[in-house]
């Protein structure tokens, strides 16, 4: 342990020197560290091409660089972005988007002597074409699955036709996959858009050294202003480092060399927070805790196509759900970060039903279901295997002990992440730890993993749950625009999932951000999107 600590301190020292050099250089560019937001991301960003905006670390950077037709505010309300407004036909299959005429691309040689130009509808046509291009092989192709046709009616009007009414469509348009790029890139088949992106966002890429640092600078042509008419963003620069060790990141934050850390790592959770999820007394004046519900449901999946008697028994699956004290689990393992998953698969922030019957902790009922299983099957000692990666061994050990108390034996199998994903996708596991983070903020997205046409390995239905009534209801939800009818259908299908129990629901996660008191305008949100347009640093 001493040796590991020694190397950790050496690494922190190296990174500290590096950051001092980085921000010292920034000072020579006529602005000091008060105007630089310093952020660390644990894993390297591999691309800034929005066609590959599939992981959060890349999306965080891309959100500073690109814009789309619309955006979501912190309460999931759809807001204009490059589109000022839009019209939807009566049959809900045709959308007309009217664009701003003051949105400029970041300056680049590809625009000739003018260095930049205004965004037009043709740029969106080009950007959507890239997503559909088989040579690009974008993982965001699914975002346009419901789109039949799109065209530029004129420079400021984009028309999109759908194959069928699809209620989540506007929400999907907010995804970074569908950001706008300049159509001039089409004349540069060997363009370097992945490393030198040309967007319209509040910042542009000034420098990027893979695995070391990325520097974003303020876009002086950015179109948005605040309520007083002052141009956004407030910051002059964003400095991103890629320190992989989370404890080292925490120490850098305490030293004032980072302005924010995201989430809570086990290596310092008890140092920073008490068991009630509040800041420890010694940090109250030096650290600001920001929190929000996170659209992330943590659960244990049950592979229903396994013929094992324990898995096929609804009674035993219900015992697994009733036999877990989620509130105590969250307090013990997560310092009260998150909330018990006692409603359904749809998490807090999207689940608004008050008449939902979920699983609360009931030891007596759990034991009754286990006894029912024994009587029905003759198996006295039900046993199941639970697969997980190393980061979640503590959680699985907690579950193992909890289920031992109701007469169910859990064997834990620890696997590398890649092997776990492969085995989960190919139905080789009985139980597996998993989570579902929203692709877009709509309850429909939480029902998608249980639609039978999405059976793994060709889709995210890893439990192989199948129900004709569920499938029919899911299709109706996607096509229904009536809010009341839609909400009733969503609640009904989520209840069906709970009653069938193809999972053990654990908890709904939370977004945690820690900043210094001089950081203002940082607002966490349920999709954990980083938005630095209105963030500023004031003098301590």
TIMAR-442243 format. One record per residue (C-alpha): y negated, x, z negated; residue in three letters. Coordinates in steps of 0.2 Angstrom, whole numbers. Layout:
# TIMAR-442243
+-------+-------+-------+-----+
|     v |     u |     w | res |
+-------+-------+-------+-----+
|     Y |     X |     Z | Ala |
...
+-------+-------+-------+-----+
END
This chain:
# TIMAR-442243
+-------+-------+-------+-----+
|     v |     u |     w | res |
+-------+-------+-------+-----+
|     0 |     0 |     0 | Unk |
|   -12 |    14 |    -4 | Unk |
|    -9 |    22 |    13 | Unk |
|   -13 |     6 |    22 | Unk |
|   -28 |     3 |    12 | Unk |
|   -34 |    21 |    16 | Unk |
|   -32 |    18 |    35 | Unk |
|   -41 |     1 |    33 | Unk |
|   -56 |    10 |    25 | Unk |
|   -56 |    23 |    39 | Unk |
|   -56 |     9 |    52 | Unk |
|   -70 |     0 |    43 | Unk |
|   -80 |    16 |    42 | Unk |
|   -78 |    19 |    61 | Unk |
|   -83 |     1 |    65 | Unk |
|   -98 |     2 |    53 | Unk |
|  -104 |    17 |    62 | Unk |
|  -101 |     9 |    79 | Unk |
|  -111 |    -7 |    74 | Unk |
|  -125 |     4 |    67 | Unk |
|  -126 |    12 |    84 | Unk |
|  -125 |    -4 |    93 | Unk |
|  -139 |   -13 |    84 | Unk |
|  -149 |     3 |    83 | Unk |
|  -149 |     3 |   102 | Unk |
|  -154 |   -15 |   102 | Unk |
|  -169 |   -11 |    92 | Unk |
|  -175 |     0 |   106 | Unk |
|  -176 |   -15 |   117 | Unk |
|  -191 |   -22 |   108 | Unk |
|  -182 |   -33 |    96 | Unk |
|  -174 |   -30 |    79 | Unk |
|  -158 |   -36 |    71 | Unk |
|  -167 |   -52 |    65 | Unk |
|  -165 |   -58 |    83 | Unk |
|  -147 |   -52 |    86 | Unk |
|  -133 |   -63 |    81 | Unk |
|  -118 |   -51 |    76 | Unk |
|  -101 |   -59 |    78 | Unk |
|   -83 |   -52 |    78 | Unk |
|   -68 |   -59 |    88 | Unk |
|   -51 |   -53 |    82 | Unk |
|   -43 |   -52 |    99 | Unk |
|   -50 |   -45 |   115 | Unk |
|   -57 |   -57 |   128 | Unk |
|   -48 |   -54 |   144 | Unk |
|   -59 |   -64 |   156 | Unk |
|   -75 |   -74 |   157 | Unk |
|   -70 |   -84 |   173 | Unk |
|   -71 |  -102 |   167 | Unk |
|   -56 |  -106 |   178 | Unk |
|   -46 |   -97 |   164 | Unk |
|   -55 |  -105 |   149 | Unk |
|   -39 |  -108 |   139 | Unk |
|   -41 |   -99 |   123 | Unk |
|   -54 |  -101 |   110 | Unk |
|   -61 |   -83 |   110 | Unk |
|   -64 |   -84 |   128 | Unk |
|   -72 |  -102 |   127 | Unk |
|   -83 |   -96 |   113 | Unk |
|   -91 |   -83 |   125 | Unk |
|   -91 |   -94 |   140 | Unk |
|  -100 |  -108 |   131 | Unk |
|  -115 |   -96 |   129 | Unk |
|  -114 |   -92 |   148 | Unk |
|  -110 |  -108 |   157 | Unk |
|  -115 |  -126 |   158 | Unk |
|  -107 |  -141 |   166 | Unk |
|  -112 |  -159 |   171 | Unk |
|  -111 |  -165 |   153 | Unk |
|  -109 |  -159 |   135 | Unk |
|  -103 |  -166 |   119 | Unk |
|  -114 |  -166 |   103 | Unk |
|  -107 |  -162 |    86 | Unk |
|  -102 |  -180 |    84 | Unk |
|   -93 |  -181 |   100 | Unk |
|  -106 |  -191 |   109 | Unk |
|  -107 |  -187 |   127 | Unk |
|  -124 |  -180 |   132 | Unk |
|  -132 |  -174 |   148 | Unk |
|  -131 |  -156 |   152 | Unk |
|  -135 |  -151 |   170 | Unk |
|  -133 |  -170 |   175 | Unk |
|  -148 |  -180 |   168 | Unk |
|  -138 |  -196 |   170 | Unk |
|  -124 |  -205 |   179 | Unk |
|  -118 |  -221 |   185 | Unk |
|  -100 |  -228 |   185 | Unk |
|   -94 |  -242 |   197 | Unk |
|   -88 |  -258 |   191 | Unk |
|   -70 |  -253 |   194 | Unk |
|   -73 |  -237 |   184 | Unk |
|   -66 |  -226 |   198 | Unk |
|   -82 |  -220 |   206 | Unk |
|   -95 |  -209 |   196 | Unk |
|  -112 |  -203 |   203 | Unk |
|  -120 |  -189 |   193 | Unk |
|  -139 |  -185 |   196 | Unk |
|  -143 |  -167 |   193 | Unk |
|  -158 |  -158 |   185 | Unk |
|  -169 |  -149 |   198 | Unk |
|  -174 |  -135 |   185 | Unk |
|  -157 |  -126 |   181 | Unk |
|  -157 |  -108 |   188 | Unk |
|  -142 |   -97 |   189 | Unk |
|  -143 |   -80 |   180 | Unk |
|  -151 |   -67 |   191 | Unk |
|  -139 |   -58 |   203 | Unk |
|  -139 |   -48 |   220 | Unk |
|  -129 |   -62 |   228 | Unk |
|  -145 |   -72 |   229 | Unk |
|  -154 |   -59 |   240 | Unk |
|  -172 |   -56 |   237 | Unk |
|  -175 |   -71 |   226 | Unk |
|  -162 |   -65 |   214 | Unk |
|  -158 |   -83 |   208 | Unk |
|  -159 |  -101 |   214 | Unk |
|  -158 |  -119 |   208 | Unk |
|  -140 |  -127 |   205 | Unk |
|  -136 |  -140 |   218 | Unk |
|  -121 |  -152 |   219 | Unk |
|  -113 |  -141 |   232 | Unk |
|  -110 |  -128 |   218 | Unk |
|  -100 |  -141 |   208 | Unk |
|   -90 |  -144 |   224 | Unk |
|   -86 |  -126 |   225 | Unk |
|   -82 |  -124 |   207 | Unk |
|   -70 |  -139 |   207 | Unk |
|   -62 |  -132 |   223 | Unk |
|   -59 |  -115 |   214 | Unk |
|   -49 |  -125 |   200 | Unk |
|   -38 |  -133 |   213 | Unk |
|   -36 |  -117 |   223 | Unk |
|   -18 |  -111 |   222 | Unk |
|   -23 |   -93 |   223 | Unk |
|   -34 |   -95 |   208 | Unk |
|   -19 |  -103 |   198 | Unk |
|   -31 |  -110 |   185 | Unk |
|   -22 |  -117 |   170 | Unk |
|   -36 |  -130 |   170 | Unk |
|   -29 |  -139 |   186 | Unk |
|   -24 |  -154 |   175 | Unk |
|   -42 |  -158 |   172 | Unk |
|   -44 |  -164 |   190 | Unk |
|   -27 |  -173 |   190 | Unk |
|   -36 |  -190 |   190 | Unk |
|   -49 |  -185 |   203 | Unk |
|   -46 |  -192 |   221 | Unk |
|   -61 |  -185 |   230 | Unk |
|   -78 |  -177 |   226 | Unk |
|   -93 |  -173 |   237 | Unk |
|  -111 |  -168 |   236 | Unk |
|  -121 |  -183 |   242 | Unk |
|  -137 |  -172 |   242 | Unk |
|  -143 |  -157 |   232 | Unk |
|  -145 |  -167 |   217 | Unk |
|  -131 |  -180 |   218 | Unk |
|  -113 |  -177 |   215 | Unk |
|  -100 |  -191 |   218 | Unk |
|   -83 |  -191 |   210 | Unk |
|   -69 |  -204 |   214 | Unk |
|   -54 |  -206 |   203 | Unk |
|   -37 |  -212 |   209 | Unk |
|   -37 |  -224 |   194 | Unk |
|   -48 |  -229 |   179 | Unk |
|   -47 |  -215 |   166 | Unk |
|   -56 |  -218 |   150 | Unk |
|   -56 |  -199 |   144 | Unk |
|   -63 |  -193 |   160 | Unk |
|   -81 |  -190 |   154 | Unk |
|   -75 |  -180 |   139 | Unk |
|   -64 |  -169 |   150 | Unk |
|   -79 |  -165 |   161 | Unk |
|   -86 |  -156 |   145 | Unk |
|   -73 |  -143 |   146 | Unk |
|   -77 |  -125 |   151 | Unk |
|   -65 |  -126 |   165 | Unk |
|   -77 |  -137 |   175 | Unk |
|   -92 |  -126 |   172 | Unk |
|  -103 |  -123 |   187 | Unk |
|  -103 |  -107 |   198 | Unk |
|  -114 |  -102 |   213 | Unk |
|  -106 |  -106 |   229 | Unk |
|  -111 |   -89 |   236 | Unk |
|   -96 |   -82 |   227 | Unk |
|   -85 |   -90 |   241 | Unk |
|   -92 |   -77 |   253 | Unk |
|   -86 |   -63 |   241 | Unk |
|   -67 |   -65 |   240 | Unk |
|   -66 |   -49 |   229 | Unk |
|   -80 |   -55 |   217 | Unk |
|   -80 |   -48 |   199 | Unk |
|   -84 |   -65 |   191 | Unk |
|   -71 |   -62 |   177 | Unk |
|   -81 |   -47 |   171 | Unk |
|   -98 |   -50 |   177 | Unk |
|  -100 |   -69 |   177 | Unk |
|  -115 |   -78 |   185 | Unk |
|  -118 |   -94 |   175 | Unk |
|  -133 |  -105 |   170 | Unk |
|  -131 |  -104 |   151 | Unk |
|  -143 |   -98 |   137 | Unk |
|  -136 |   -80 |   138 | Unk |
|  -130 |   -69 |   151 | Unk |
|  -118 |   -54 |   150 | Unk |
|  -128 |   -37 |   148 | Unk |
|  -114 |   -26 |   144 | Unk |
|   -95 |   -27 |   141 | Unk |
|   -83 |   -13 |   135 | Unk |
|   -66 |   -20 |   134 | Unk |
|   -59 |   -20 |   117 | Unk |
|   -75 |   -13 |   109 | Unk |
|   -90 |   -24 |   112 | Unk |
|   -99 |   -37 |   122 | Unk |
|  -118 |   -39 |   122 | Unk |
|  -126 |   -55 |   128 | Unk |
|  -145 |   -56 |   131 | Unk |
|  -156 |   -71 |   131 | Unk |
|  -158 |   -80 |   148 | Unk |
|  -177 |   -81 |   151 | Unk |
|  -175 |   -95 |   164 | Unk |
|  -164 |  -106 |   153 | Unk |
|  -169 |  -124 |   156 | Unk |
|  -168 |  -132 |   138 | Unk |
|  -181 |  -133 |   125 | Unk |
|  -182 |  -140 |   107 | Unk |
|  -191 |  -155 |   101 | Unk |
|  -208 |  -145 |   101 | Unk |
|  -206 |  -140 |   119 | Unk |
|  -201 |  -122 |   114 | Unk |
|  -188 |  -113 |   125 | Unk |
|  -170 |  -111 |   119 | Unk |
|  -161 |  -100 |   114 | Unk |
|  -171 |   -93 |    99 | Unk |
|  -160 |   -77 |    98 | Unk |
|  -163 |   -62 |   109 | Unk |
|  -146 |   -56 |   109 | Unk |
|  -128 |   -59 |   104 | Unk |
|  -117 |   -44 |    99 | Unk |
|   -98 |   -47 |    99 | Unk |
|   -86 |   -34 |    92 | Unk |
|   -67 |   -35 |    93 | Unk |
|   -61 |   -28 |    76 | Unk |
|   -43 |   -35 |    75 | Unk |
|   -41 |   -33 |    56 | Unk |
|   -47 |   -48 |    47 | Unk |
|   -49 |   -39 |    30 | Unk |
|   -60 |   -26 |    39 | Unk |
|   -70 |   -40 |    46 | Unk |
|   -73 |   -48 |    29 | Unk |
|   -79 |   -31 |    22 | Unk |
|   -91 |   -29 |    37 | Unk |
|   -98 |   -47 |    34 | Unk |
|  -100 |   -43 |    15 | Unk |
|  -109 |   -27 |    20 | Unk |
|  -121 |   -37 |    31 | Unk |
|  -115 |   -30 |    48 | Unk |
|  -109 |   -47 |    54 | Unk |
|  -118 |   -63 |    53 | Unk |
|  -103 |   -75 |    53 | Unk |
|   -85 |   -76 |    50 | Unk |
|   -74 |   -90 |    56 | Unk |
|   -60 |   -98 |    46 | Unk |
|   -51 |   -91 |    31 | Unk |
|   -38 |   -77 |    30 | Unk |
|   -25 |   -76 |    17 | Unk |
|   -30 |   -58 |    13 | Unk |
|   -47 |   -63 |     6 | Unk |
|   -46 |   -82 |     3 | Unk |
|   -44 |   -81 |   -16 | Unk |
|   -58 |   -68 |   -16 | Unk |
|   -70 |   -79 |    -7 | Unk |
|   -65 |   -97 |   -13 | Unk |
|   -58 |  -104 |   -29 | Unk |
|   -43 |  -116 |   -29 | Unk |
|   -55 |  -131 |   -26 | Unk |
|   -61 |  -124 |   -10 | Unk |
|   -78 |  -119 |   -16 | Unk |
|   -87 |  -102 |   -16 | Unk |
|   -83 |   -91 |   -30 | Unk |
|   -98 |   -89 |   -42 | Unk |
|  -102 |   -71 |   -37 | Unk |
|  -105 |   -77 |   -18 | Unk |
|  -115 |   -93 |   -21 | Unk |
|  -132 |   -84 |   -17 | Unk |
|  -126 |   -72 |    -4 | Unk |
|  -114 |   -83 |     7 | Unk |
|  -116 |  -100 |    15 | Unk |
|  -101 |  -110 |    17 | Unk |
|  -101 |  -123 |    32 | Unk |
|   -86 |  -134 |    35 | Unk |
|   -81 |  -149 |    46 | Unk |
|   -65 |  -158 |    50 | Unk |
|   -55 |  -149 |    63 | Unk |
|   -46 |  -158 |    77 | Unk |
|   -30 |  -149 |    73 | Unk |
|   -14 |  -158 |    66 | Unk |
|    -2 |  -146 |    58 | Unk |
|    16 |  -152 |    58 | Unk |
|    34 |  -148 |    59 | Unk |
|    42 |  -154 |    75 | Unk |
|    60 |  -161 |    75 | Unk |
|    69 |  -159 |    92 | Unk |
|    77 |  -176 |    94 | Unk |
|    88 |  -172 |   108 | Unk |
|    99 |  -162 |    96 | Unk |
|   114 |  -171 |    92 | Unk |
|   116 |  -165 |    74 | Unk |
|   118 |  -180 |    62 | Unk |
|   104 |  -175 |    51 | Unk |
|    91 |  -175 |    65 | Unk |
|    97 |  -191 |    72 | Unk |
|    95 |  -200 |    56 | Unk |
|    79 |  -209 |    54 | Unk |
|    82 |  -211 |    35 | Unk |
|    83 |  -192 |    33 | Unk |
|    67 |  -189 |    44 | Unk |
|    58 |  -201 |    33 | Unk |
|    64 |  -193 |    17 | Unk |
|    57 |  -176 |    24 | Unk |
|    40 |  -185 |    26 | Unk |
|    40 |  -194 |     9 | Unk |
|    47 |  -179 |     0 | Unk |
|    32 |  -168 |     3 | Unk |
|    17 |  -167 |    -9 | Unk |
|     4 |  -163 |     4 | Unk |
|   -11 |  -163 |    -8 | Unk |
|    -2 |  -150 |   -19 | Unk |
|     3 |  -140 |    -4 | Unk |
|   -15 |  -138 |     2 | Unk |
|   -21 |  -134 |   -15 | Unk |
|    -8 |  -120 |   -18 | Unk |
|    -7 |  -113 |     0 | Unk |
|   -25 |  -116 |     7 | Unk |
|   -37 |  -117 |    -8 | Unk |
|   -40 |  -135 |    -3 | Unk |
|   -45 |  -132 |    14 | Unk |
|   -39 |  -147 |    25 | Unk |
|   -34 |  -164 |    21 | Unk |
|   -16 |  -172 |    18 | Unk |
|    -9 |  -179 |    34 | Unk |
|    -5 |  -196 |    27 | Unk |
|   -11 |  -207 |    41 | Unk |
|    -3 |  -202 |    58 | Unk |
|    -3 |  -188 |    71 | Unk |
|   -21 |  -192 |    76 | Unk |
|   -32 |  -182 |    63 | Unk |
|   -47 |  -185 |    53 | Unk |
|   -62 |  -186 |    65 | Unk |
|   -53 |  -197 |    78 | Unk |
|   -42 |  -208 |    67 | Unk |
|   -53 |  -223 |    62 | Unk |
|   -40 |  -236 |    58 | Unk |
|   -40 |  -243 |    40 | Unk |
|   -24 |  -252 |    42 | Unk |
|   -13 |  -238 |    45 | Unk |
|     4 |  -235 |    36 | Unk |
|     7 |  -216 |    34 | Unk |
|    17 |  -205 |    23 | Unk |
|    11 |  -202 |     5 | Unk |
|    21 |  -192 |    -7 | Unk |
|    34 |  -203 |   -15 | Unk |
|    48 |  -193 |   -23 | Unk |
|    58 |  -208 |   -28 | Unk |
|    58 |  -215 |   -10 | Unk |
|    62 |  -199 |    -3 | Unk |
|    78 |  -197 |   -14 | Unk |
|    83 |  -215 |    -9 | Unk |
|    82 |  -211 |     9 | Unk |
|    93 |  -195 |     6 | Unk |
|   105 |  -206 |    -3 | Unk |
|   105 |  -219 |    11 | Unk |
|   109 |  -204 |    23 | Unk |
|   124 |  -199 |    12 | Unk |
|   131 |  -216 |    12 | Unk |
|   129 |  -219 |    30 | Unk |
|   136 |  -202 |    36 | Unk |
|   147 |  -196 |    22 | Unk |
|   137 |  -179 |    23 | Unk |
|   133 |  -174 |     5 | Unk |
|   123 |  -159 |     8 | Unk |
|   111 |  -161 |    23 | Unk |
|   106 |  -145 |    30 | Unk |
|    92 |  -140 |    43 | Unk |
|    85 |  -125 |    51 | Unk |
|    67 |  -122 |    52 | Unk |
|    59 |  -109 |    64 | Unk |
|    43 |  -101 |    61 | Unk |
|    33 |   -85 |    65 | Unk |
|    29 |   -73 |    52 | Unk |
|    11 |   -80 |    48 | Unk |
|    18 |   -96 |    41 | Unk |
|    33 |   -90 |    30 | Unk |
|    24 |   -95 |    14 | Unk |
|    22 |  -112 |    21 | Unk |
|    40 |  -114 |    26 | Unk |
|    46 |  -107 |     9 | Unk |
|    35 |  -120 |     1 | Unk |
|    44 |  -133 |    11 | Unk |
|    61 |  -126 |     8 | Unk |
|    58 |  -127 |   -11 | Unk |
|    51 |  -145 |   -10 | Unk |
|    65 |  -152 |     0 | Unk |
|    78 |  -143 |   -11 | Unk |
|    72 |  -155 |   -25 | Unk |
|    77 |  -170 |   -15 | Unk |
|    94 |  -163 |   -10 | Unk |
|    90 |  -156 |     8 | Unk |
|    93 |  -138 |    12 | Unk |
|    81 |  -129 |    23 | Unk |
|    86 |  -113 |    31 | Unk |
|    71 |  -103 |    37 | Unk |
|    72 |   -93 |    53 | Unk |
|    58 |   -81 |    57 | Unk |
|    54 |   -77 |    75 | Unk |
|    41 |   -67 |    85 | Unk |
|    28 |   -79 |    92 | Unk |
|    33 |   -77 |   110 | Unk |
|    52 |   -80 |   106 | Unk |
|    47 |   -95 |    96 | Unk |
|    37 |  -103 |   110 | Unk |
|    51 |  -100 |   122 | Unk |
|    64 |  -108 |   110 | Unk |
|    53 |  -122 |   106 | Unk |
|    50 |  -126 |   125 | Unk |
|    68 |  -125 |   129 | Unk |
|    75 |  -136 |   115 | Unk |
|    84 |  -122 |   106 | Unk |
|    77 |  -126 |    88 | Unk |
|    81 |  -140 |    76 | Unk |
|    64 |  -139 |    67 | Unk |
|    49 |  -129 |    71 | Unk |
|    32 |  -126 |    64 | Unk |
|    18 |  -131 |    76 | Unk |
|     0 |  -138 |    78 | Unk |
|    -9 |  -148 |    90 | Unk |
|   -27 |  -144 |    94 | Unk |
|   -37 |  -157 |   105 | Unk |
|   -39 |  -151 |   123 | Unk |
|   -53 |  -164 |   123 | Unk |
|   -59 |  -175 |   109 | Unk |
|   -51 |  -192 |   112 | Unk |
|   -37 |  -200 |   102 | Unk |
|   -27 |  -201 |   119 | Unk |
|   -25 |  -183 |   119 | Unk |
|   -14 |  -184 |   102 | Unk |
|    -2 |  -196 |   110 | Unk |
|     0 |  -185 |   126 | Unk |
|    13 |  -174 |   117 | Unk |
|    25 |  -189 |   115 | Unk |
|    24 |  -196 |   132 | Unk |
|    41 |  -195 |   140 | Unk |
|    35 |  -188 |   157 | Unk |
|    28 |  -173 |   147 | Unk |
|    46 |  -167 |   141 | Unk |
|    46 |  -148 |   138 | Unk |
|    48 |  -136 |   146 | Unk |
|    37 |  -145 |   159 | Unk |
|    25 |  -152 |   147 | Unk |
|    20 |  -152 |   128 | Unk |
|    33 |  -165 |   122 | Unk |
|    43 |  -153 |   112 | Unk |
|    51 |  -166 |   101 | Unk |
|    58 |  -175 |   116 | Unk |
|    52 |  -191 |   109 | Unk |
|    55 |  -205 |   121 | Unk |
|    51 |  -224 |   120 | Unk |
|    48 |  -236 |   134 | Unk |
|    35 |  -246 |   124 | Unk |
|    26 |  -230 |   120 | Unk |
|    25 |  -224 |   138 | Unk |
|    19 |  -241 |   144 | Unk |
|     6 |  -242 |   130 | Unk |
|     0 |  -224 |   133 | Unk |
|    -3 |  -228 |   152 | Unk |
|   -13 |  -243 |   147 | Unk |
|   -24 |  -233 |   135 | Unk |
|   -28 |  -221 |   149 | Unk |
|   -34 |  -235 |   160 | Unk |
|   -42 |  -246 |   147 | Unk |
|   -61 |  -245 |   145 | Unk |
|   -63 |  -259 |   133 | Unk |
|   -65 |  -250 |   116 | Unk |
|   -58 |  -263 |   105 | Unk |
|   -42 |  -266 |   115 | Unk |
|   -40 |  -247 |   117 | Unk |
|   -42 |  -243 |    98 | Unk |
|   -29 |  -256 |    94 | Unk |
|   -17 |  -249 |   107 | Unk |
|   -20 |  -231 |   100 | Unk |
|   -17 |  -237 |    82 | Unk |
|    -1 |  -246 |    87 | Unk |
|     6 |  -231 |    96 | Unk |
|     2 |  -219 |    82 | Unk |
|    10 |  -231 |    70 | Unk |
|    26 |  -231 |    81 | Unk |
|    27 |  -212 |    80 | Unk |
|    25 |  -212 |    61 | Unk |
|    39 |  -225 |    60 | Unk |
|    51 |  -215 |    71 | Unk |
|    46 |  -199 |    63 | Unk |
|    49 |  -185 |    76 | Unk |
|    39 |  -174 |    65 | Unk |
|    35 |  -169 |    47 | Unk |
|    16 |  -171 |    46 | Unk |
|     8 |  -158 |    35 | Unk |
|   -11 |  -158 |    35 | Unk |
|   -27 |  -160 |    46 | Unk |
|   -36 |  -144 |    47 | Unk |
|   -54 |  -140 |    43 | Unk |
|   -67 |  -128 |    52 | Unk |
|   -74 |  -116 |    40 | Unk |
|   -88 |  -104 |    44 | Unk |
|   -96 |   -92 |    32 | Unk |
|  -114 |   -86 |    36 | Unk |
|  -127 |   -77 |    27 | Unk |
|  -141 |   -88 |    20 | Unk |
|  -154 |   -82 |    33 | Unk |
|  -144 |   -90 |    47 | Unk |
|  -151 |  -107 |    52 | Unk |
|  -145 |  -120 |    65 | Unk |
|  -127 |  -116 |    64 | Unk |
|  -117 |  -132 |    64 | Unk |
|   -98 |  -132 |    63 | Unk |
|   -90 |  -146 |    74 | Unk |
|   -72 |  -154 |    75 | Unk |
|   -67 |  -144 |    90 | Unk |
|   -73 |  -127 |    83 | Unk |
|   -85 |  -124 |    97 | Unk |
|   -98 |  -110 |    95 | Unk |
|  -115 |  -116 |   101 | Unk |
|  -129 |  -103 |    98 | Unk |
|  -143 |  -112 |   107 | Unk |
|  -152 |  -117 |    91 | Unk |
|  -146 |  -103 |    79 | Unk |
|  -160 |   -92 |    72 | Unk |
|  -161 |   -79 |    59 | Unk |
|  -175 |   -79 |    47 | Unk |
|  -181 |   -66 |    36 | Unk |
|  -172 |   -65 |    19 | Unk |
+-------+-------+-------+-----+
END
